[in-house]
Amino acid sequence: MNQLTEGALLQMMRGEKLTDPVVQVLGCKKIQSASSSKERYRMILSDGDHSISFAMLTAQGGIDVNSIIKIKRFLLSEIPSAVKGNQKVLVILDCETVVSGSEVGIRIGNPVNLSEDKASNYNTKVESPSSTTTEDSSDVGQPARKQMRVDAPNILNQSLSDSRIISQISALSPYHNKWVIKARVANKSEMRTWSNSRGEGKLFSFDLMDESGEIRCTAFRDVADKYFNYLQVDKVYYFSKCQVKPANKQFNTIKNEYEMTLNSDSVIEECLNDDGVVPQVKYNFVPIDSVASMDVGALVDVIGICKEASDIQTFTSRSTNRELKKRDVFLVDQSKTAITLTLWGSQADSFDGTNNPVVLIKGAKVGEFGGGKNLSTVMSSQIKMNPDIQECHRIKGWFEREGRDSEVKNLSERTGGGNFQTPWMSFKEVHEKGLGQSEKGDYFQTMATILLVRSENAIYKACPTAECNKKVIDLENGMYRCEKCNREYPNFKYRLLVSMNIGDWSDNQWVSLFSSEAEKILGKTSQEVGLAMENDTEAATAIFREANFKQFVFKCRAKLETYNDEKRFKTVVVKVDPVNFEEHNSYLLTEIEKLMS
């Protein structure tokens, strides 16, 4: 008996804070759910005095009966019951086994079912804006409290600001809808438009968080217009009457098996007195110099000083005729490393780089161009200027003391940007020196002749937006779907991805070229090649055949990649230039001098 925390279950079901209570597991059964990939277990718990059967374990696998466990993190949730009204459930988020069930072997004490013994004492938790969520145990069970419990559902229906029963994000599911959550807006996307065979409209999405987890919510059409300006990042709101459904993991990276959708009946009210119960947005900042070793496509949190920013660039997409805007921001931090951050759309339009502001980016996408790494914003990226956090003040102080005049290494500098930066090397030397072993690949250049160009699969239909080159799916109804953008379009753009065999004096190598460089060799745009392949096969074949036996300087990236447990040497051409014989002869003379000496 002395191993268990006496009275722990009563305190927890009242909503009182309790540090590491120790209880016994009297029963543990897996909950079957066809829609959930996450294992959950219903448990019967005992503290020696009382027992409860409404407990759920989400933190780990099942626990043996009679085991003694220490509960490290827990929360209370509510589910509707046709018999008893709202039923409290103790959700265990983290626990550890103190003594295994096989060692204990027996039930400790003579626990009484808490729902029979103390039901009126804990089924009273109601939150109002002027009170905390924890009740004073000295007046639990008084008539006024009992009256509040009976009237709570009616008060909730009248107004969210009068009284509310709070549920947790981790307890939401499609199987009940009488809930209110109190959550912070952690991120909000821009308003976007969509169009498909069923019509068109606008939408935006935002991420919510509380102490139990996160969930994504999306609003469409008129509801999107209603709430877009109302919902602000970092503010806390009460949400109710939203649709909960299984999350589409293809477009939703939030760690929750469900997602929410706002509808015309949804109710959202700002929490005017943030009591600190809902946690602040957390950042996992990485120093800029560590971005050099990260994979392309990774999402990172970065904070840096804007040392300079380019003017906004406006251009028109050739495929969609839409006007696009971008701006490049040059960021530095205490690692004395710089990187280019590309902003798009309204983020580029509203950015002000005067007075060297501190820029915080949550969820920036790592990219690579010409051997240099860069960052760019995506739809889910969040940007803050001069945030009032410790990291901001620290980096600002560094910049004022020494950073402004320090020499920095630029990660975005193109390795293949100039011939003096890219070493000349033959294919034989590339293999002899074992290039391609590094994580980001190795760069070299060689003068080579095109021996064969593959026309098969050299062209594909891509997303028409300028910032996306993902292959689209032909829906065979006049529309094309981009899975990356999660949109359907009435058009597409052609993109080249050409494989060719090139040879220098020492060896030959199969290489891949993307649209911009392939167009230089073929002398045609991707659109012209695509139309030719669709309408005139002979003309298309001639375009590829005419490239044979032409000479260029190929700046390449060599990388050893693993596919199906098999290592393959892959070479991508990052830049194609006409042969500068004066420069190449200078290189050859230098090599001859080395041999003579």
RAHUHU-V340366 format. One record per backbone hydrogen bond with DSSP energy under -1.0 kcal/mol. CO is the residue of the C=O (numbers start at 1). NH is the residue of the N-H. If there is no record, write none. Layout:
<<CO & NH> <CO & NH>>
//
This chain:
<<1 & 4> <4 & 6> <5 & 8> <7 & 11> <8 & 12> <9 & 13> <10 & 14> <11 & 16> <12 & 15> <21 & 71> <22 & 5> <23 & 69> <24 & 46> <25 & 66> <27 & 44> <29 & 42> <40 & 31> <41 & 57> <42 & 29> <44 & 26> <44 & 27> <45 & 52> <46 & 24> <49 & 112> <50 & 47> <51 & 114> <52 & 45> <53 & 55> <54 & 90> <55 & 43> <56 & 92> <57 & 41> <64 & 67> <67 & 25> <68 & 98> <68 & 99> <69 & 23> <70 & 96> <73 & 93> <73 & 94> <75 & 91> <77 & 89> <79 & 87> <81 & 85> <87 & 79> <89 & 77> <90 & 56> <91 & 75> <92 & 58> <94 & 72> <94 & 73> <96 & 70> <99 & 68> <100 & 104> <101 & 105> <112 & 51> <113 & 117> <114 & 118> <118 & 121> <119 & 123> <122 & 124> <127 & 164> <128 & 131> <136 & 139> <139 & 142> <142 & 146> <143 & 147> <144 & 148> <145 & 149> <146 & 150> <147 & 151> <148 & 152> <151 & 155> <152 & 156> <153 & 157> <154 & 158> <155 & 159> <159 & 163> <164 & 127> <168 & 171> <169 & 172> <173 & 176> <177 & 179> <180 & 167> <181 & 239> <183 & 237> <184 & 209> <185 & 234> <187 & 207> <192 & 203> <194 & 201> <196 & 199> <199 & 196> <201 & 194> <202 & 221> <203 & 192> <204 & 219> <205 & 189> <206 & 217> <207 & 186> <207 & 187> <208 & 215> <209 & 184> <213 & 210> <215 & 208> <216 & 260> <217 & 206> <218 & 262> <219 & 204> <220 & 223> <220 & 224> <221 & 225> <222 & 226> <223 & 227> <224 & 228> <227 & 231> <232 & 235> <235 & 185> <236 & 271> <237 & 183> <238 & 269> <239 & 181> <240 & 267> <243 & 261> <245 & 259> <247 & 249> <248 & 251> <248 & 252> <254 & 256> <257 & 247> <259 & 245> <260 & 218> <261 & 243> <263 & 266> <267 & 240> <269 & 238> <287 & 290> <288 & 291> <290 & 293> <291 & 294> <295 & 298> <298 & 366> <300 & 364> <301 & 286> <302 & 361> <304 & 359> <305 & 307> <305 & 332> <308 & 330> <313 & 326> <315 & 324> <317 & 321> <322 & 317> <324 & 315> <325 & 345> <326 & 313> <327 & 343> <328 & 310> <329 & 341> <330 & 307> <331 & 339> <332 & 305> <333 & 336> <336 & 409> <337 & 333> <338 & 411> <339 & 331> <340 & 375> <341 & 329> <342 & 377> <343 & 327> <344 & 347> <345 & 349> <346 & 350> <357 & 306> <358 & 386> <359 & 304> <360 & 384> <361 & 302> <362 & 382> <364 & 300> <365 & 376> <366 & 297> <367 & 374> <369 & 372> <370 & 415> <370 & 416> <372 & 369> <374 & 367> <375 & 342> <376 & 365> <378 & 381> <382 & 362> <384 & 360> <387 & 389> <389 & 393> <390 & 394> <391 & 395> <392 & 396> <393 & 397> <394 & 398> <395 & 399> <396 & 400> <397 & 401> <398 & 402> <398 & 403> <399 & 404> <409 & 338> <410 & 413> <411 & 373> <414 & 417> <418 & 421> <418 & 422> <423 & 445> <426 & 430> <427 & 431> <428 & 432> <429 & 433> <430 & 435> <436 & 560> <442 & 558> <444 & 556> <445 & 425> <446 & 554> <448 & 552> <449 & 503> <450 & 549> <452 & 501> <455 & 458> <458 & 497> <460 & 495> <461 & 472> <462 & 493> <465 & 468> <470 & 463> <473 & 481> <479 & 475> <480 & 489> <481 & 473> <482 & 486> <482 & 487> <487 & 482> <489 & 480> <493 & 462> <495 & 460> <498 & 513> <499 & 454> <500 & 511> <501 & 451> <501 & 452> <502 & 509> <503 & 449> <507 & 504> <509 & 502> <511 & 500> <512 & 573> <513 & 498> <514 & 518> <515 & 519> <517 & 521> <518 & 522> <519 & 523> <525 & 529> <526 & 530> <527 & 531> <528 & 532> <529 & 533> <530 & 534> <531 & 535> <532 & 536> <536 & 540> <537 & 541> <538 & 542> <539 & 543> <540 & 544> <541 & 545> <542 & 546> <545 & 548> <547 & 550> <550 & 450> <552 & 448> <553 & 577> <554 & 446> <555 & 574> <555 & 575> <556 & 444> <557 & 572> <558 & 442> <559 & 570> <561 & 568> <563 & 566> <566 & 563> <568 & 561> <570 & 559> <571 & 512> <572 & 557> <575 & 555> <577 & 553> <580 & 584> <581 & 585> <582 & 586> <583 & 587> <584 & 588> <585 & 589> <586 & 590> <587 & 591> <588 & 592> <589 & 593> <590 & 594> <591 & 595> <592 & 596> <593 & 597>>
//
